[in-house]
Amino acid sequence: MIIYSRSSGLANGAIGKLETPIKMVIEHESDLQTKKGGICDWLFNVERSGKFGETIIGQNEFDVFSAAEEGAGAENDGIAETYRKFIEHIQFMKEFTITAQMMEDANYGVAADAKRRAENFTRAYYKTIHKICEYALANGTAATGSFAKATLDLTAPDGQPLFSSAHTYGGATAAAGTQSNYFWGDIFSSGSDSARKASPEAFEAALSELSFKIRNMKDENGEILGYTADTIILPGNRPAAEVIAKKVCGSEGALGNGYNDINLHYGNWNIVVMPNWQTTDNRCMILSSEANKNLSGNMFFNRVPLTVSNWVDHHTGNYIWNGRCRFGVGFGTYKHILLAVDAESAVSGASAL
């Protein structure tokens, strides 16, 4: 969505000829970018917000029904708050200028350079949204991060980074414990460091184990959630890992044997490559899209959509366009996603797979 407003300024015939076409270019480019989608739309829950920030509150579930004698009353059960996570909206802004000379030399038409700037202006807005979502996930092993001069909170509601081996659950109303969504082991390769080699068989086995980890995540009552993982997220600079993942998920039979074993992963996965997630090792994220939605996992709150205004600078005669937006990015839980690093020896902060 684009909001357009016009500010008063010097009366200039060239401005009148440029203003509406540029406005139309910006809005049309916005429509195209919205339809194309991106990382934010694929991996985050996108919601509107009308507040300073949004608070995600977790609650325990009702326990099972209890048997009761004839004529007896039911046992009273209650819901208690188990955690809360506040996601604050951040303001982002950008401007571009069309010089007085450019307007004068446009011969009362839309200058090609002005048109390109308007298109790039809208692209930059959507690029910001998708890249901040990529950044938040790619840096989820840290508690905070810095993106475009903004400080981001990358923690889950328990105060741990999104990916951690020390996540907590439970509390006053249920037995407390810890669980991990950060692992290391033979993910894309196997063998010792001196003879370690890429292995589709290793990834097939690891994917089964990682799916099990997602399915057995516990809620705040200590009950197993039972969600099914269905999305593999890969870095943009690890082509060998990408090839292995596509082979394993796209082959009807199990790889690496001649017994025509059934490949249980065939047709059950979506593969998403995050171009700006650049790593020095092979790693992947595993996500349950159902858990992501139901548990408010990856969250993007749109507080103020791109709001475009324009005016003429009285000192220079230049035509200035300003874009402003506010949104918040954060994580309402950690139980929908996990990170796995391909490594022969222990990785700091991660659990052995």
C-alpha positions in Angstrom: 0.0 0.0 0.0 1.2 3.5 -0.9 -0.1 6.7 0.7 0.5 9.8 -1.5 0.2 13.4 -0.3 1.1 16.6 -2.0 2.7 19.5 -0.2 2.5 23.1 -1.2 5.5 24.8 -2.9 6.5 27.1 -5.7 4.2 27.1 -8.7 6.2 25.5 -11.5 4.7 24.3 -14.8 7.3 21.5 -15.0 6.3 20.2 -11.6 2.7 19.9 -12.7 3.7 17.9 -15.7 6.0 15.6 -13.7 4.0 15.1 -10.5 1.1 12.9 -11.6 3.2 10.6 -13.9 5.7 10.0 -11.2 3.0 9.4 -8.6 1.5 6.8 -11.0 4.9 5.2 -11.5 5.4 4.8 -7.8 2.0 3.4 -7.2 2.2 1.0 -10.2 5.6 -0.2 -9.1 4.2 -0.8 -5.7 1.4 -3.0 -7.1 4.0 -5.0 -9.1 6.2 -5.5 -6.1 3.4 -6.6 -3.8 2.2 -9.2 -6.3 5.7 -10.7 -6.6 6.0 -11.4 -2.9 9.3 -12.2 -1.2 10.9 -13.5 2.0 8.6 -11.5 4.2 5.5 -12.9 2.6 6.8 -16.5 2.4 8.3 -16.8 5.9 6.6 -14.2 8.1 3.1 -13.6 9.4 2.2 -10.1 8.0 -0.3 -8.1 10.1 -1.4 -4.5 10.4 -0.9 -2.6 13.6 -2.4 0.6 15.0 -0.3 0.9 18.1 3.2 1.9 19.2 4.1 -1.8 19.2 2.5 -5.2 19.5 2.6 -7.6 22.4 2.3 -11.3 21.9 1.0 -13.1 25.0 1.3 -16.8 25.5 -1.1 -18.8 27.6 -1.2 -22.4 28.8 -3.8 -24.8 27.5 -6.7 -26.4 29.3 -5.8 -29.9 30.6 -7.8 -33.0 29.6 -11.3 -33.4 30.9 -11.6 -35.2 34.2 -14.1 -38.0 35.0 -16.9 -37.0 37.4 -19.4 -39.0 39.4 -23.1 -38.7 38.6 -24.5 -35.4 39.9 -21.0 -34.1 40.7 -19.7 -30.8 39.5 -16.8 -30.3 37.1 -13.3 -29.5 38.2 -12.5 -25.8 37.6 -9.6 -25.2 35.2 -8.1 -21.9 34.2 -5.8 -20.2 31.7 -2.7 -18.4 32.9 -0.3 -16.1 31.0 3.0 -17.9 30.4 5.0 -15.4 28.5 4.8 -12.1 26.6 6.9 -10.6 23.8 6.8 -6.9 22.8 7.7 -6.0 19.3 8.3 -2.2 18.8 7.7 -0.5 15.5 10.7 1.3 13.9 10.6 4.3 11.6 12.4 4.1 8.3 12.7 7.1 5.8 14.3 7.9 2.4 14.3 10.9 0.1 15.2 11.6 -3.5 15.5 14.9 -5.4 14.7 15.9 -8.9 16.7 19.0 -9.7 15.2 22.2 -11.0 17.4 21.9 -14.2 16.0 18.4 -14.8 12.5 19.6 -14.5 13.2 22.5 -16.9 14.9 20.3 -19.5 12.2 17.7 -19.5 10.3 19.6 -22.1 7.1 19.2 -20.1 7.4 15.4 -20.2 8.5 12.8 -17.7 12.3 12.7 -17.7 13.6 9.1 -18.1 15.9 9.6 -15.1 13.0 10.8 -12.9 11.0 7.8 -13.9 13.8 5.4 -13.0 14.3 7.2 -9.6 10.6 6.8 -8.8 10.6 3.1 -9.7 13.8 2.5 -7.6 12.2 4.4 -4.7 9.4 1.9 -4.4 11.7 -1.0 -5.0 13.9 0.2 -2.1 10.8 0.2 0.2 10.0 -3.5 -0.5 13.7 -4.4 -0.5 13.9 -2.9 3.0 11.0 -5.1 4.2 12.4 -8.3 2.7 16.0 -7.7 3.7 15.1 -6.9 7.4 13.2 -10.2 7.6 16.1 -12.0 6.1 18.5 -10.3 8.5 16.4 -11.2 11.5 16.4 -14.9 10.7 20.0 -15.1 9.4 21.2 -13.5 12.7 18.9 -15.4 15.0 21.8 -16.8 17.0 22.4 -13.4 18.5 20.1 -11.5 21.0 20.3 -8.2 19.0 21.3 -7.0 15.6 21.8 -3.8 13.7 20.0 -3.2 10.3 20.1 0.1 8.4 21.0 1.9 11.7 18.1 0.3 13.6 18.7 -2.0 16.6 16.6 -5.2 16.3 15.5 -7.4 19.2 16.2 -11.0 18.0 15.1 -12.8 21.1 12.3 -15.2 21.7 9.9 -14.5 24.6 12.1 -16.4 27.0 14.9 -13.9 26.5 17.1 -16.3 24.6 18.1 -15.7 21.0 15.7 -17.1 18.4 18.1 -20.1 17.9 19.4 -21.4 21.2 20.0 -24.7 23.0 18.8 -23.2 26.3 15.2 -22.3 25.5 12.8 -22.6 28.4 9.1 -23.7 28.8 6.7 -24.1 31.6 6.6 -22.1 34.9 4.2 -21.5 37.7 1.4 -23.7 36.3 3.5 -26.5 34.8 6.8 -28.3 35.2 9.6 -26.2 33.7 12.3 -27.4 31.4 14.7 -26.5 28.6 14.7 -27.5 24.9 16.9 -26.7 21.9 16.2 -25.4 18.4 19.9 -25.0 17.5 21.8 -28.1 16.4 25.1 -29.3 14.9 26.1 -32.5 13.3 26.3 -34.4 9.9 23.7 -32.3 8.0 25.0 -32.1 4.5 28.2 -34.1 4.8 29.8 -36.9 6.8 33.2 -38.2 7.8 36.2 -36.6 9.6 37.5 -33.1 8.8 40.3 -34.5 6.7 37.9 -36.7 4.6 34.6 -35.0 5.0 32.5 -35.1 1.9 29.0 -34.0 0.7 26.4 -36.7 1.4 22.7 -36.7 0.3 22.3 -39.7 2.6 23.5 -37.6 5.6 21.0 -34.9 4.7 18.1 -37.3 4.3 18.8 -38.8 7.8 19.4 -35.3 9.3 16.1 -34.0 7.8 14.2 -36.9 9.5 15.8 -36.2 12.8 15.2 -32.4 12.6 11.6 -33.0 11.7 11.3 -35.1 14.8 12.8 -32.2 16.8 10.1 -29.8 15.5 7.3 -32.3 16.1 8.4 -32.9 19.7 8.7 -29.3 20.8 6.9 -28.8 24.1 4.3 -26.1 24.9 4.1 -24.2 28.2 2.3 -27.1 29.8 5.1 -29.5 28.9 2.9 -31.2 26.3 4.3 -32.2 22.9 3.0 -29.8 20.2 3.1 -32.3 17.3 3.6 -29.8 14.4 5.0 -31.0 11.1 7.9 -29.3 9.5 7.4 -28.5 5.8 9.9 -25.7 4.9 13.7 -25.8 4.4 15.5 -22.5 4.3 18.9 -22.3 2.8 21.7 -19.7 2.5 22.1 -18.0 -0.9 25.8 -18.8 -1.3 25.9 -22.6 -0.7 25.0 -24.2 -4.1 26.3 -27.7 -3.1 23.9 -27.7 -0.1 21.1 -26.4 -2.3 21.7 -29.2 -4.8 21.7 -31.9 -2.1 18.4 -30.5 -0.5 16.7 -30.5 -3.9 17.8 -34.0 -4.7 16.6 -35.4 -1.4 13.2 -33.6 -1.6 12.7 -34.2 -5.3 13.6 -37.9 -5.6 11.0 -40.6 -5.2 13.4 -43.2 -4.1 16.0 -42.9 -1.3 19.4 -41.8 -2.5 22.6 -43.7 -2.4 21.3 -47.3 -2.4 20.1 -49.8 -5.0 17.2 -51.2 -3.0 14.5 -48.9 -4.3 13.7 -47.7 -0.7 10.9 -45.2 -0.4 12.0 -41.6 0.2 9.8 -40.3 2.9 10.7 -36.7 2.2 9.6 -36.7 -1.4 7.0 -34.0 -2.1 6.7 -33.0 1.6 9.0 -29.9 1.6 9.1 -26.4 0.3 12.7 -25.0 -0.3 13.3 -21.3 0.2 16.7 -19.8 -0.6 17.4 -16.5 1.2 19.8 -14.6 -1.1 21.2 -12.3 1.5 21.9 -15.1 4.0 25.6 -15.6 3.2 27.4 -18.2 5.3 30.9 -19.7 5.6 29.6 -23.2 6.2 26.6 -25.4 5.2 23.6 -24.8 7.3 19.8 -24.7 7.0 16.7 -23.8 8.9 13.7 -26.1 9.2 10.3 -24.5 9.7 6.7 -25.6 10.3 4.4 -23.2 8.5 1.5 -24.3 10.6 3.3 -23.7 13.9 4.6 -20.4 12.5 1.0 -19.2 12.0 -0.6 -20.7 15.0 2.1 -19.8 17.5 2.8 -16.3 16.1 6.4 -17.3 15.2 8.0 -14.9 12.6 6.1 -11.7 12.9 6.0 -8.6 10.7 3.7 -5.8 11.9 3.0 -3.0 9.4 2.2 0.1 11.4 2.5 2.9 8.7 2.8 1.8 5.1 5.0 3.7 2.7 3.8 7.3 2.9 5.0 9.5 0.1 5.0 13.3 0.2 6.7 15.9 -2.0 7.6 19.6 -2.0 9.7 22.2 -3.7 12.8 23.5 -1.9 12.5 27.3 -1.9 16.3 27.7 -1.7 17.2 25.6 -4.7 14.0 25.1 -6.7 14.6 21.3 -6.5 11.7 18.9 -6.3 12.0 16.6 -3.3 10.2 13.3 -2.7 10.1 11.8 0.8 9.0 8.3 1.8 8.3 7.3 5.4 7.1 4.0 6.9 7.0 2.2 10.3 7.0 -1.5 11.0 8.1 -4.0 13.5 9.9 -7.4 13.1 10.3 -10.0 15.8 9.6 -13.5 17.1 6.6 -14.5 19.1 8.0 -18.0 19.9 10.9 -20.2 19.0 9.0 -23.5 18.7 8.2 -23.2 15.0 11.7 -23.2 13.6 15.2 -24.6 14.2 18.7 -24.1 12.8 21.1 -26.9 12.0 24.8 -26.4 11.2 26.9 -29.0 9.2 29.9 -29.6 11.5 32.1 -32.5 12.6 32.8 -30.9 16.0 30.7 -28.9 18.5 29.3 -25.5 17.6 29.1 -22.9 20.4 25.6 -22.5 21.7 24.2 -25.5 19.7 23.2 -29.1 20.7 24.5 -32.2 19.1 22.0 -33.7 16.7 
